[in-house]
Amino acid sequence: MYTALRLQRKLRQRLRSGDAEIVVVAPEPYMTYQPFLPEAAAGSISPRHVVVPLRRVLPHCTIVIGEVSGIDHAKRTATVTTLASGEDGTGALEIAYDEVVLAPGSVSRTLPVPGLADHGVGFKTIEEAIGLRNHVIEQMDIASATRDPAVRDAALTFVFVGGGYAGVEALAELEDMARYTSRYYHNIKAEDLKWILVEATGRILPEVGEDLGRYAVRELRGRNIDVRLDTRLDSCEDRVAVLSDGSRFPTRTLVWTAGVKPAPLLAATGLPLDERGRLVCTAELTVEGVEHAWSAGDAAAVPDLTAAETGRTTAPNAQHAVRQAKVLADNVVAALDGAPLTEYRHSYAGSVASLGLHKGVAHIYGRRLKGYPAWLIHRMYHLSRVPTFNRKARVLAEWTLAAFFKREIVSLGSLEHPRAEFELAAGRRPRPGGDDCQ
């Protein structure tokens, strides 16, 4: 989206005259600002303010909602399956191009853990974030109503696997939210909720440094969160999380945030990939050895020109992706004009992470901050990065209002089954369903 946004601006005259066309193919009609997913899950931000509608911000681009199933770069064509492909019987679209920008990002990296596919839930989309919020509150409703101690214990046990940004921030924000929500239940106390973070290595949040990582562990454990380092999830069959240290936790909530992998689309392009499945790119963000193909973000292995040692690639994070998009768009325009290309070069600025309301860690330009100052920097940094003034203003307004009003504790799980009530009224038994973490 950032690349198309800049291309739209740089090619304005050519787009108006019809000399150029920008086609954006995406599976969803919006871009998700993923750093705000934990706050959306906690109810601090409205879900609609975490996403940016493509048609609004890219009015001069052709938006195609669909999934690319293959690319024939020799013919310069992309095969796209749209929502209408199965309805009108015409099959997939074939879109011709002159230059192709591949930025499909990444997907959750799962492991063959028994029961994971049946009971786990990820944390990469707005649907998963809001579904998880609804699920947590629903489990508290179940625990409050049941007379079975085993059901109550499993409902109030929440297991998160993965100690990176997604896992730690999601757990911290949801724990904050659930602890606040518990005050409105007559038979649930905050200490009744059991939160477990499972991390296979010896530290969490490696991006912020070892010292702040240890501080984050102390902070979480001080909130009665069970942090298990050097521990793996061996199984989660029958809603029982079995850890490599022998522990067993009956649970109705298992959140998997243990890493990501490049989007499967890349394997269908025929373009050169590295050992991790990413496109091998040059510092100019072209696909190495291939003309008219470009990439950036999680899908691209881009040389890190600021690293001391050779062979290193830039980290797969938003800090690089947003800046790469700018250079990529400029280089596409330069290539069209026959001008020299610019190398992508960006020194690491630092990392910020939230540990819940008013708590955080930050490592910015060599300075280490924690607690409230780090949390404030975390919010201000991401507010400055979320696209469009419209979104910035809405998010800031919600944060401001939250300082004067109480949290919302409503679960809207029925949104996931909107026809259930109508089917019941029509005399049909609603079809069983529910999110995978139930």
C-alpha positions as CSV (number, residue, x, y, z in Angstrom):
1,M,0.0,0.0,0.0
2,Y,2.8,2.4,0.8
3,T,4.5,1.7,-2.5
4,A,1.3,2.3,-4.4
5,L,0.6,5.4,-2.4
6,R,3.9,6.9,-3.4
7,L,3.7,5.8,-7.0
8,Q,0.2,7.3,-7.2
9,R,1.8,10.6,-6.2
10,K,4.9,10.4,-8.4
11,L,3.0,9.3,-11.5
12,R,0.1,11.7,-11.1
13,Q,0.3,13.3,-14.5
14,R,0.9,10.0,-16.3
15,L,-2.1,8.4,-14.5
16,R,-4.3,11.3,-15.6
17,S,-3.2,11.1,-19.2
18,G,-3.6,7.3,-19.3
19,D,0.1,6.7,-19.9
20,A,0.4,4.7,-16.7
21,E,-1.8,2.4,-14.7
22,I,-1.3,1.1,-11.1
23,V,-3.1,-2.2,-10.3
24,V,-3.2,-3.3,-6.7
25,V,-4.1,-6.9,-6.0
26,A,-4.9,-7.7,-2.4
27,P,-7.0,-10.4,-0.6
28,E,-8.7,-7.8,1.6
29,P,-9.9,-4.3,0.7
30,Y,-7.8,-2.8,3.4
31,M,-4.3,-2.6,4.9
32,T,-4.0,-3.6,8.5
33,Y,-1.6,-1.6,10.7
34,Q,-0.5,-4.7,12.7
35,P,1.3,-2.9,15.6
36,F,-2.2,-1.7,16.8
37,L,-3.7,-5.2,16.9
38,P,-3.0,-5.7,20.6
39,E,-4.7,-2.4,21.5
40,A,-7.6,-3.3,19.3
41,A,-7.9,-6.7,21.1
42,A,-7.9,-4.9,24.4
43,G,-10.6,-2.4,23.3
44,S,-8.3,0.6,23.4
45,I,-8.8,1.3,19.7
46,S,-11.8,0.6,17.5
47,P,-11.1,-2.2,15.0
48,R,-12.1,0.0,12.0
49,H,-9.3,2.5,13.0
50,V,-6.7,-0.2,12.7
51,V,-7.3,-0.8,9.0
52,V,-6.9,1.6,6.1
53,P,-9.4,1.2,3.2
54,L,-7.4,0.8,0.0
55,R,-10.1,2.4,-2.3
56,R,-10.1,5.6,-0.2
57,V,-6.3,6.2,0.0
58,L,-5.6,4.9,-3.5
59,P,-8.3,6.6,-5.6
60,H,-6.1,6.7,-8.7
61,C,-5.2,3.0,-8.6
62,T,-7.2,0.0,-9.9
63,I,-8.0,-2.1,-6.9
64,V,-8.6,-5.9,-7.5
65,I,-9.7,-7.9,-4.4
66,G,-8.4,-11.4,-4.9
67,E,-5.5,-13.7,-4.4
68,V,-2.6,-14.2,-6.8
69,S,-2.3,-18.0,-7.5
70,G,0.7,-17.7,-9.8
71,I,3.0,-15.4,-11.8
72,D,4.5,-16.1,-15.2
73,H,7.2,-13.5,-15.3
74,A,8.4,-14.6,-18.7
75,K,5.0,-13.6,-20.1
76,R,4.6,-10.8,-17.6
77,T,1.2,-12.1,-16.3
78,A,-0.3,-12.7,-12.9
79,T,-3.2,-15.2,-12.4
80,V,-5.7,-13.8,-9.9
81,T,-8.7,-15.5,-8.2
82,T,-11.3,-13.0,-7.2
83,L,-14.5,-13.2,-5.2
84,A,-16.5,-13.4,-8.4
85,S,-14.4,-16.2,-9.9
86,G,-16.6,-19.0,-8.4
87,E,-19.8,-17.1,-8.9
88,D,-19.8,-16.2,-12.6
89,G,-18.0,-19.3,-13.8
90,T,-15.4,-17.3,-15.8
91,G,-12.5,-18.5,-13.7
92,A,-9.4,-16.6,-12.7
93,L,-8.3,-13.3,-14.1
94,E,-5.1,-13.0,-16.0
95,I,-3.6,-9.5,-15.5
96,A,-0.7,-8.4,-17.7
97,Y,2.0,-6.1,-16.3
98,D,5.1,-4.2,-17.3
99,E,6.6,-4.0,-13.7
100,V,5.6,-6.2,-10.8
101,V,6.0,-5.4,-7.1
102,L,5.7,-8.4,-4.9
103,A,5.0,-7.5,-1.3
104,P,2.6,-10.2,0.1
105,G,4.2,-10.1,3.6
106,S,4.3,-13.1,5.8
107,V,1.9,-15.7,7.4
108,S,2.1,-17.5,10.7
109,R,4.8,-20.1,10.9
110,T,3.2,-23.2,12.4
111,L,4.9,-26.4,13.6
112,P,3.5,-30.0,13.5
113,V,2.3,-29.8,17.1
114,P,-0.5,-32.3,17.8
115,G,-3.8,-30.4,18.2
116,L,-2.5,-27.0,17.2
117,A,-4.5,-26.9,13.9
118,D,-7.7,-27.8,15.8
119,H,-7.4,-25.5,18.9
120,G,-4.9,-22.8,18.1
121,V,-5.5,-19.2,17.0
122,G,-3.1,-16.8,15.4
123,F,-2.6,-13.0,16.0
124,K,-1.8,-11.5,12.6
125,T,-5.2,-10.1,11.4
126,I,-7.8,-7.8,12.8
127,E,-10.3,-10.7,12.6
128,E,-8.1,-12.8,14.9
129,A,-7.5,-9.9,17.3
130,I,-11.2,-9.1,17.7
131,G,-12.2,-12.7,17.8
132,L,-9.7,-13.3,20.6
133,R,-11.0,-10.4,22.6
134,N,-14.6,-11.8,22.3
135,H,-13.3,-15.2,23.1
136,V,-11.5,-14.2,26.3
137,I,-14.6,-12.4,27.7
138,E,-16.8,-15.3,26.6
139,Q,-14.5,-17.7,28.6
140,M,-15.0,-15.5,31.7
141,D,-18.8,-15.8,31.1
142,I,-18.5,-19.6,30.9
143,A,-16.3,-19.7,34.1
144,S,-18.8,-17.5,35.9
145,A,-21.8,-19.7,35.0
146,T,-20.4,-23.2,35.2
147,R,-20.6,-25.5,38.3
148,D,-17.8,-27.7,37.0
149,P,-14.4,-26.7,38.6
150,A,-12.5,-28.4,35.6
151,V,-14.4,-26.3,33.1
152,R,-13.9,-23.2,35.1
153,D,-10.2,-23.8,35.4
154,A,-9.8,-24.4,31.7
155,A,-11.9,-21.4,30.8
156,L,-9.7,-19.1,32.9
157,T,-6.4,-20.5,31.6
158,F,-4.9,-18.6,28.7
159,V,-1.7,-19.9,27.0
160,F,0.4,-17.8,24.5
161,V,3.2,-19.4,22.6
162,G,5.9,-17.1,21.3
163,G,7.8,-14.4,23.2
164,G,8.2,-11.9,20.3
165,Y,6.3,-8.6,19.8
166,A,3.0,-10.2,18.9
167,G,2.9,-12.7,21.7
168,V,4.1,-10.4,24.5
169,E,2.0,-7.4,23.5
170,A,-1.1,-9.4,22.9
171,L,-0.8,-11.2,26.2
172,A,0.0,-8.1,28.2
173,E,-2.9,-6.0,26.7
174,L,-5.5,-8.8,27.0
175,E,-4.4,-9.6,30.6
176,D,-4.8,-5.9,31.4
177,M,-8.3,-6.0,29.8
178,A,-9.4,-9.2,31.5
179,R,-8.1,-8.1,34.9
180,Y,-10.2,-4.9,34.6
181,T,-13.2,-6.9,33.4
182,S,-13.1,-9.3,36.3
183,R,-14.2,-6.6,38.7
184,Y,-17.7,-6.8,37.1
185,Y,-18.1,-10.5,37.9
186,H,-19.4,-11.5,41.3
187,N,-17.5,-14.8,41.4
188,I,-14.3,-14.1,39.4
189,K,-11.2,-12.4,40.9
190,A,-8.2,-11.2,38.9
191,E,-6.0,-13.8,40.6
192,D,-8.3,-16.6,39.3
193,L,-7.1,-16.0,35.8
194,K,-4.1,-17.9,34.8
195,W,-1.9,-16.5,32.0
196,I,1.1,-18.5,30.6
197,L,3.7,-17.3,28.1
198,V,5.7,-20.1,26.5
199,E,9.0,-19.2,24.8
200,A,11.4,-21.7,23.3
201,T,14.5,-19.5,23.8
202,G,16.0,-18.1,26.9
203,R,14.6,-14.5,26.5
204,I,11.7,-12.6,25.2
205,L,11.5,-9.4,23.1
206,P,15.1,-9.9,21.7
207,E,14.8,-6.8,19.6
208,V,14.8,-4.5,22.6
209,G,18.0,-6.0,24.1
210,E,18.9,-8.4,26.8
211,D,18.5,-6.0,29.8
212,L,15.1,-4.8,28.8
213,G,14.1,-8.3,27.9
214,R,14.9,-9.4,31.5
215,Y,12.9,-6.4,32.8
216,A,9.9,-7.4,30.7
217,V,10.0,-10.9,32.2
218,R,10.1,-9.4,35.7
219,E,7.3,-7.0,34.9
220,L,5.1,-9.8,33.6
221,R,5.9,-12.2,36.4
222,G,5.1,-9.4,38.9
223,R,1.6,-9.4,37.4
224,N,1.3,-13.1,38.2
225,I,1.9,-14.1,34.5
226,D,3.7,-17.5,34.3
227,V,6.6,-16.9,31.9
228,R,8.2,-20.2,30.8
229,L,11.6,-19.7,29.0
230,D,13.5,-22.5,27.2
231,T,10.2,-24.3,27.0
232,R,8.2,-25.6,24.0
233,L,4.7,-26.6,23.4
234,D,4.7,-30.4,22.7
235,S,1.0,-30.9,22.3
236,C,-2.4,-29.3,22.7
237,E,-4.7,-32.2,22.0
238,D,-8.1,-32.4,23.8
239,R,-7.6,-28.8,25.0
240,V,-4.7,-29.7,27.2
241,A,-1.4,-27.7,26.6
242,V,1.5,-30.1,27.3
243,L,4.9,-28.3,27.6
244,S,8.4,-29.7,27.2
245,D,9.1,-29.2,30.9
246,G,6.3,-31.7,31.7
247,S,3.7,-29.2,32.7
248,R,0.1,-29.8,31.6
249,F,-2.5,-27.0,31.5
250,P,-6.2,-27.7,30.5
251,T,-7.1,-24.6,28.5
252,R,-9.7,-23.4,26.1
253,T,-7.5,-20.6,24.8
254,L,-4.2,-21.3,22.9
255,V,-2.7,-18.3,21.0
256,W,0.2,-19.2,18.6
257,T,2.6,-16.3,17.8
258,A,5.8,-18.3,17.4
259,G,7.2,-16.7,14.3
260,V,6.3,-16.0,10.7
261,K,7.2,-17.3,7.3
262,P,7.0,-15.7,3.8
263,A,3.7,-15.9,2.1
264,P,3.2,-19.1,0.1
265,L,2.6,-17.1,-3.1
266,L,6.4,-16.6,-3.5
267,A,6.9,-20.3,-4.2
268,A,4.5,-20.0,-7.2
269,T,6.4,-17.1,-8.9
270,G,9.4,-19.0,-10.2
271,L,11.7,-16.2,-9.0
272,P,14.9,-16.8,-7.0
273,L,14.3,-17.5,-3.2
274,D,16.7,-17.8,-0.3
275,E,16.8,-20.6,2.2
276,R,13.9,-19.0,4.2
277,G,11.6,-18.7,1.2
278,R,12.1,-15.0,0.7
279,L,12.8,-13.3,-2.7
280,V,16.5,-12.7,-3.1
281,C,16.8,-8.9,-3.7
282,T,19.4,-6.3,-4.4
283,A,20.0,-3.2,-2.4
284,E,17.9,-1.3,-5.1
285,L,15.0,-3.6,-4.2
286,T,14.9,-5.4,-7.5
287,V,14.7,-9.2,-7.5
288,E,18.3,-10.4,-8.1
289,G,19.0,-11.4,-11.7
290,V,15.5,-10.6,-12.9
291,E,14.4,-7.5,-14.7
292,H,11.1,-5.7,-14.0
293,A,10.5,-7.4,-10.7
294,W,10.7,-5.7,-7.3
295,S,10.0,-6.6,-3.7
296,A,10.1,-5.2,-0.2
297,G,9.0,-6.0,3.4
298,D,8.8,-9.5,4.9
299,A,8.8,-11.2,1.5
300,A,12.2,-9.7,0.5
301,A,15.7,-10.6,1.6
302,V,17.3,-7.2,1.2
303,P,21.0,-6.7,1.9
304,D,21.6,-4.6,5.0
305,L,24.2,-2.1,3.9
306,T,24.6,-0.6,7.4
307,A,25.6,-3.9,9.0
308,A,29.2,-4.4,10.0
309,E,29.4,-8.0,8.6
310,T,28.6,-8.9,5.0
311,G,25.7,-11.2,4.1
312,R,23.2,-9.8,6.6
313,T,19.7,-8.9,5.5
314,T,17.3,-6.3,6.9
315,A,15.0,-7.4,9.7
316,P,11.5,-8.3,8.7
317,N,9.7,-5.5,10.5
318,A,7.6,-2.4,9.8
319,Q,10.5,0.0,10.4
320,H,12.3,-1.3,7.3
321,A,9.2,-2.2,5.2
322,V,7.7,1.4,5.3
323,R,11.1,2.9,4.3
324,Q,11.8,0.3,1.7
325,A,8.4,1.1,0.1
326,K,9.5,4.7,-0.4
327,V,12.8,3.7,-2.1
328,L,11.1,1.0,-4.1
329,A,8.5,3.4,-5.6
330,D,11.2,6.0,-6.4
331,N,13.3,3.3,-8.1
332,V,10.3,2.1,-10.2
333,V,9.8,5.7,-11.5
334,A,13.5,6.0,-12.1
335,A,13.5,2.8,-14.1
336,L,10.7,4.0,-16.2
337,D,12.6,7.3,-16.9
338,G,15.9,5.5,-17.5
339,A,17.5,7.2,-14.4
340,P,19.9,5.5,-11.9
341,L,18.5,3.6,-9.0
342,T,19.0,4.3,-5.3
343,E,20.2,1.8,-2.8
344,Y,18.2,1.2,0.3
345,R,20.2,2.1,3.4
346,H,18.7,2.6,6.8
347,S,20.4,2.3,10.2
348,Y,18.5,0.6,13.0
349,A,16.6,3.2,15.0
350,G,15.5,1.0,17.8
351,S,12.5,-0.9,19.1
352,V,9.5,-0.2,21.3
353,A,7.0,-2.6,22.9
354,S,3.9,-2.2,25.0
355,L,3.4,-4.3,28.2
356,G,-0.1,-3.2,28.8
357,L,-1.6,0.1,29.8
358,H,1.0,2.6,30.9
359,K,3.8,0.0,30.8
360,G,6.4,-0.6,28.1
361,V,10.0,-1.0,27.1
362,A,11.9,1.0,24.5
363,H,15.4,0.9,23.0
364,I,15.8,4.1,20.9
365,Y,19.1,5.2,19.4
366,G,21.0,3.5,22.2
367,R,18.9,4.8,25.0
368,R,16.9,2.3,27.2
369,L,13.6,3.3,28.6
370,K,11.0,1.4,30.6
371,G,7.6,1.9,32.3
372,Y,5.4,4.9,31.5
373,P,8.0,6.8,29.3
374,A,8.6,3.8,27.1
375,W,4.8,3.2,26.8
376,L,4.2,6.8,25.8
377,I,7.0,6.6,23.2
378,H,5.5,3.4,21.9
379,R,2.1,5.1,21.3
380,M,3.6,8.3,19.8
381,Y,5.8,6.4,17.4
382,H,3.0,4.2,16.1
383,L,0.6,7.1,15.9
384,S,3.2,8.9,13.7
385,R,3.5,5.8,11.4
386,V,-0.2,4.8,11.0
387,P,-1.2,5.9,7.5
388,T,-3.4,8.9,6.8
389,F,-4.3,11.9,8.9
390,N,-7.8,10.6,9.2
391,R,-6.6,7.5,11.1
392,K,-4.2,9.4,13.2
393,A,-6.9,11.8,14.4
394,R,-9.4,9.0,15.2
395,V,-6.8,7.0,17.1
396,L,-5.7,10.0,19.1
397,A,-9.3,10.9,19.9
398,E,-10.0,7.4,21.2
399,W,-6.9,7.5,23.4
400,T,-8.0,10.9,24.7
401,L,-11.5,9.7,25.5
402,A,-10.2,6.6,27.2
403,A,-8.5,8.8,29.8
404,F,-11.9,10.0,30.9
405,F,-14.2,7.0,30.5
406,K,-14.1,3.3,31.5
407,R,-13.1,0.4,29.3
408,E,-15.7,-1.4,27.2
409,I,-16.1,-5.0,28.4
410,V,-18.6,-6.2,25.8
411,S,-18.1,-9.4,23.9
412,L,-19.6,-9.4,20.4
413,G,-19.0,-13.1,19.6
414,S,-22.3,-13.3,17.8
415,L,-20.8,-11.1,15.0
416,E,-19.0,-14.3,13.9
417,H,-22.4,-16.0,13.3
418,P,-24.7,-13.3,12.2
419,R,-27.4,-15.7,10.8
420,A,-27.7,-17.8,14.0
421,E,-30.6,-15.8,15.4
422,F,-32.5,-15.7,12.1
423,E,-32.0,-19.4,11.6
424,L,-33.4,-20.1,15.0
425,A,-36.4,-17.8,14.3
426,A,-37.0,-19.7,11.0
427,G,-37.2,-23.0,12.9
428,R,-33.7,-24.2,11.9
429,R,-31.2,-25.2,14.4
430,P,-28.1,-22.9,14.0
431,R,-25.2,-24.6,12.5
432,P,-22.4,-25.4,15.0
433,G,-19.4,-23.2,14.6
434,G,-17.1,-20.8,16.4
435,D,-13.6,-19.7,16.3
436,D,-10.9,-22.3,16.6
437,C,-9.8,-21.2,20.0
438,Q,-13.2,-22.2,21.6
